[in-house]
Amino acid sequence: MSSTQQQQQTINYEKLPLAFGIFTGLWLVAGLAWIAHVAYYYYFKKISLSLHRIIILIPLAKLVHTSTSIYLFNDCASNGNRCGVTPTIIANIANVIFNICLFGGLLYLGKGVSITRTAIEASEKRSMIWNLVCLALCEIAKVFNVFFIFPLFVIYVIIFGHALSSIGMNIKLLDHRYMEVEAPLILEVNIMKSPTFMKMNLFKKLRFLLFLFLGSYIAIFALMVVFMFAGETQNDFWIQLVAAEALQFTVCGLVAMLIRIRDFSEYQQVDERVEQLRRDRQQRARNDIRDLLRTITTAPSSDETERQTVKFATKTNPITNSLCLCVIENPVSKENVQGKYALAVEASQ
């Protein structure tokens, strides 16, 4: 018998079936509540969002995982803390499926699907698939060799990094719209009720929850590794498992409350007012530019000072990836000014 098996025999599995039974009940209630929430908005409000339909898979996969874990721990406890091969394989397969659903939903949420965009690009889908495939392979390899826990931890960090990066880009995009479009209109509309402001706060809270979860999970993970290699303390190993499950359920519940479907129809007038004010401001800017160009191009040939003070061109906004009208000094000729202005007006419409 190997030393790993000897250490495994000292683990106390007797309290785990009851603990995981409680978590099974909690996940069942949470799953039914989420399904009822999505169904209510689908049938009565006629609102259907792909993100929330995908998230239904997470509590369903977790129910399978906790149920198979109860089967495994009961088998281990009844056989003198020696786990059978079949229950172990079934429980690990369920764990892989749950992690794929959980981290797939996290990446999908980080991209802002159903919040700031309707779908993701093919290249982003391929990147997500590769991340989940690597995660599944490391989860499977961990069953055969405990040292694969460390590359699995690296995969966790990479996936969380991708999700946090996507969340940061969404915050930057929403902040740009809020500061450039809505904040200047704060005296005319109630910006605090704007969907843009609410979505920006949503992503900020989501980022905080992910950092909290990542920091807490690293601490629990480190304790699990210590308990795994410290044979004299293996009897308390179940505490770490229960703490990890409790943390996972709590964070998932908070995220679900944060991204729940909300009817923004009452704020539609705010959005319409903001959009109308934005168009009016753009139209006034275009009129001012046309008047300025008319003054420049109709100036007498002797008036070189006024002609050589303004030049118009287009540049790409690094945040929104759209063309905007810019002003540059020292034009070469009035023909170039007119050509660049025509291009800028066309790009801004």
C-alpha positions in Angstrom: 0.0 0.0 0.0 1.4 3.4 -1.0 2.0 6.3 1.4 -0.7 8.3 -0.4 -3.3 5.6 0.3 -2.3 5.4 3.9 -2.8 9.2 4.2 -6.1 8.9 2.5 -7.3 6.3 5.0 -6.9 8.8 7.9 -9.4 11.3 6.3 -12.7 11.5 8.2 -15.5 11.1 5.8 -18.3 10.5 8.3 -19.4 14.1 8.6 -19.2 14.9 4.8 -22.5 13.1 3.7 -24.6 15.2 6.0 -22.8 18.5 5.1 -23.1 17.8 1.4 -26.7 16.8 1.9 -27.4 20.3 3.3 -25.6 21.9 0.3 -27.7 19.7 -2.1 -30.8 21.1 -0.5 -29.5 24.7 -0.8 -28.5 24.3 -4.4 -31.9 22.7 -5.2 -33.7 25.7 -3.7 -31.4 28.2 -5.5 -31.8 26.3 -8.8 -35.6 26.3 -8.6 -35.7 29.9 -7.6 -33.5 30.9 -10.6 -35.5 28.8 -13.0 -38.7 30.4 -11.7 -37.1 33.9 -12.1 -36.1 33.3 -15.7 -39.5 31.6 -16.5 -41.4 34.6 -15.0 -39.7 37.1 -17.2 -39.9 34.9 -20.2 -43.6 34.2 -20.0 -45.0 37.3 -18.4 -42.5 40.1 -19.3 -41.5 38.6 -22.7 -37.8 39.1 -21.7 -35.4 36.2 -22.7 -31.7 36.6 -22.2 -29.1 34.0 -23.3 -26.9 34.6 -20.3 -29.5 33.8 -17.7 -30.6 30.6 -19.6 -27.0 29.4 -19.7 -26.6 30.1 -15.9 -29.4 27.5 -15.3 -26.8 24.8 -16.1 -24.7 25.8 -13.0 -27.1 24.8 -10.2 -28.2 21.7 -12.2 -24.6 20.6 -12.6 -23.9 21.4 -8.9 -26.8 19.2 -7.9 -25.3 16.3 -9.8 -21.9 17.0 -8.2 -23.2 17.2 -4.6 -25.3 14.1 -5.1 -22.4 12.0 -6.5 -20.2 13.4 -3.7 -22.7 12.1 -1.1 -22.6 8.7 -2.8 -18.8 8.8 -2.7 -18.5 9.9 0.9 -21.0 7.3 2.1 -19.1 4.6 0.3 -15.8 5.8 1.8 -17.2 6.0 5.4 -18.9 2.6 5.1 -15.6 0.9 3.9 -13.4 2.2 6.7 -12.4 5.4 4.9 -11.4 3.5 1.8 -13.1 4.9 -1.4 -14.2 2.6 -4.2 -13.1 3.1 -7.7 -16.6 3.5 -9.3 -17.9 6.2 -6.9 -14.6 8.1 -7.2 -14.8 8.1 -11.0 -18.5 9.2 -11.0 -17.9 12.0 -8.5 -14.9 13.3 -10.4 -16.8 13.3 -13.7 -19.6 15.3 -12.1 -17.0 17.7 -10.6 -15.5 18.3 -14.1 -18.9 18.9 -15.6 -19.7 21.4 -12.9 -16.4 23.3 -13.2 -16.9 23.6 -17.0 -20.4 25.0 -16.4 -19.2 27.4 -13.7 -16.2 28.8 -15.4 -17.9 28.9 -18.8 -20.7 31.0 -17.2 -18.1 33.2 -15.6 -16.3 33.8 -18.9 -19.7 34.4 -20.6 -20.6 36.9 -17.9 -17.3 38.7 -18.0 -17.7 39.3 -21.8 -20.9 41.2 -21.0 -23.3 39.0 -22.9 -26.9 40.2 -22.4 -25.6 43.2 -20.5 -23.5 45.3 -23.0 -23.6 43.0 -26.0 -25.9 40.4 -27.5 -23.3 37.8 -28.6 -19.6 37.1 -28.6 -17.3 36.7 -31.6 -16.0 33.4 -33.0 -12.4 34.1 -31.8 -13.6 34.8 -28.3 -15.6 31.5 -28.3 -12.5 29.6 -29.4 -10.5 31.1 -26.6 -13.2 30.2 -24.1 -13.3 26.6 -25.4 -9.6 26.2 -25.1 -9.6 27.5 -21.5 -12.4 25.0 -20.6 -10.7 22.1 -22.3 -7.4 22.8 -20.4 -9.4 23.0 -17.2 -11.1 19.7 -17.9 -7.8 17.9 -18.7 -6.2 19.2 -15.5 -9.2 18.2 -13.4 -9.0 14.7 -14.9 -5.2 14.4 -14.4 -5.6 15.5 -10.8 -7.4 12.2 -10.1 -4.4 10.2 -11.1 -1.7 12.4 -9.6 -2.1 14.9 -6.8 0.7 17.1 -8.2 -1.6 18.1 -11.1 -3.3 20.3 -8.5 -0.7 23.0 -9.2 -1.2 23.3 -13.0 -4.9 23.2 -12.2 -4.4 26.2 -9.9 -2.6 28.0 -12.8 -5.6 27.3 -15.1 -7.9 28.8 -12.4 -5.8 32.0 -12.3 -5.7 32.3 -16.1 -9.5 31.9 -16.4 -10.1 34.4 -13.6 -7.6 36.8 -15.3 -9.5 36.6 -18.6 -12.8 37.2 -16.8 -11.4 40.2 -14.8 -9.8 41.6 -18.0 -13.2 41.4 -19.8 -15.0 43.0 -16.9 -12.4 45.8 -16.8 -13.0 46.5 -20.5 -16.8 46.7 -20.0 -16.3 49.1 -17.1 -14.1 51.3 -19.3 -16.6 51.2 -22.1 -19.6 52.1 -19.9 -17.5 54.8 -18.0 -16.7 56.4 -21.4 -20.3 56.6 -22.4 -21.3 57.8 -18.9 -18.6 60.5 -18.7 -18.7 61.7 -22.3 -22.4 61.5 -23.0 -24.5 61.3 -19.8 -22.5 63.1 -17.1 -22.6 66.5 -19.0 -26.4 66.2 -19.1 -26.7 65.7 -15.3 -28.6 68.9 -14.9 -31.2 67.9 -17.4 -31.8 64.2 -16.6 -31.5 61.9 -13.6 -28.3 60.1 -14.5 -28.5 57.9 -11.3 -31.4 56.1 -12.9 -29.6 55.6 -16.2 -29.1 51.9 -17.2 -25.5 52.8 -18.2 -24.7 53.9 -14.7 -26.4 50.9 -13.2 -24.6 48.5 -15.5 -21.3 50.1 -14.7 -21.9 49.6 -11.0 -23.0 46.0 -11.7 -19.6 45.2 -13.2 -17.7 47.0 -10.5 -19.5 44.9 -7.8 -19.0 41.8 -9.8 -15.2 42.5 -10.0 -15.1 43.0 -6.2 -16.9 39.7 -5.6 -14.5 37.8 -7.9 -11.5 39.3 -6.1 -13.0 38.3 -2.8 -13.8 34.8 -4.0 -10.3 34.4 -5.5 -8.5 35.6 -2.4 -10.7 33.4 -0.1 -10.4 30.4 -2.3 -6.6 30.7 -2.5 -6.5 30.7 1.3 -8.7 27.6 1.5 -6.8 25.9 -1.3 -3.5 26.4 0.6 -5.0 24.9 3.7 -6.3 21.9 1.7 -2.8 21.3 0.4 -1.3 21.5 3.9 -3.9 19.1 5.3 -3.4 16.8 2.4 0.3 16.3 3.2 0.0 16.5 7.0 -1.2 13.0 7.9 -1.7 13.8 11.6 -4.3 16.5 10.8 -6.3 14.7 8.1 -9.2 14.1 10.4 -10.1 17.8 10.0 -9.9 17.8 6.2 -13.7 17.9 5.9 -13.7 21.4 7.4 -11.8 22.7 4.4 -14.2 21.0 2.0 -17.2 22.4 3.7 -15.7 25.9 3.9 -14.9 25.8 0.1 -18.5 24.7 -0.7 -20.0 27.4 1.6 -17.8 30.1 0.0 -18.8 28.9 -3.5 -22.5 28.8 -2.7 -22.3 32.3 -1.1 -20.5 34.0 -3.9 -22.7 32.3 -6.6 -25.8 33.5 -4.7 -24.5 37.1 -4.5 -23.6 37.1 -8.2 -27.0 35.7 -9.1 -28.7 38.5 -7.1 -26.4 41.0 -8.8 -27.2 39.9 -12.4 -30.8 39.0 -12.0 -33.1 40.1 -14.8 -34.5 43.6 -14.3 -37.1 45.5 -16.3 -35.5 48.7 -17.5 -38.6 49.9 -19.2 -39.3 52.4 -16.5 -35.9 53.9 -17.3 -36.5 54.0 -21.1 -37.5 57.6 -21.0 -34.2 58.5 -19.4 -32.3 56.7 -22.1 -34.4 58.3 -24.8 -33.9 61.7 -23.2 -30.1 61.2 -23.0 -30.0 60.0 -26.6 -32.0 63.0 -27.8 -29.8 65.5 -25.9 -26.7 63.7 -27.3 -28.0 64.1 -30.9 -28.9 67.7 -30.3 -25.4 68.4 -29.0 -23.8 66.6 -32.0 -26.0 68.6 -34.4 -25.0 71.9 -32.8 -21.3 70.9 -33.0 -21.7 70.0 -36.7 -23.4 73.4 -37.4 -20.6 75.2 -35.6 -18.0 73.3 -37.6 -19.8 74.1 -40.9 -19.9 77.8 -40.0 -16.2 77.7 -39.2 -15.4 76.0 -42.4 -17.5 78.4 -44.4 -15.6 81.2 -42.8 -12.2 79.6 -43.6 -12.9 78.6 -47.2 -14.5 81.9 -48.1 -11.8 84.0 -46.6 -9.8 86.3 -49.0 -6.5 85.0 -50.3 -4.6 87.6 -48.4 -6.0 86.4 -45.1 -3.5 83.6 -44.6 -3.6 83.8 -40.8 -7.2 82.6 -40.4 -6.9 80.0 -43.1 -3.8 78.3 -41.6 -5.1 77.9 -38.0 -7.5 75.0 -38.3 -7.4 71.6 -39.9 -9.9 68.7 -39.5 -9.2 65.0 -39.6 -10.5 61.7 -38.2 -9.0 59.6 -35.5 -10.0 56.3 -34.0 -11.3 56.3 -30.4 -9.2 53.6 -28.6 -12.2 52.7 -26.3 -15.2 52.7 -28.6 -13.1 51.8 -31.8 -15.1 54.4 -33.7 -14.0 57.4 -35.8 -14.4 60.9 -34.3 -13.8 64.4 -35.6 -10.5 66.0 -34.4 -9.0 69.5 -34.9 -5.3 69.8 -36.0 -3.4 73.0 -36.6 -1.6 74.2 -39.8 -3.6 72.8 -42.7 -1.8 72.4 -46.1 -4.7 73.8 -48.2 -8.4 74.4 -47.9 -9.1 71.5 -50.3 -7.5 69.1 -47.8 -9.6 70.6 -45.1 -12.8 70.1 -47.0 -11.9 66.5 -47.9 -11.1 65.5 -44.4 -14.2 67.3 -43.1 -16.4 65.3 -45.5 -14.8 62.1 -44.3 -15.2 63.0 -40.7 -18.9 63.9 -41.1 -19.5 60.7 -42.9 -17.8 58.6 -40.2 -19.7 60.4 -37.4 -23.1 59.8 -38.8 
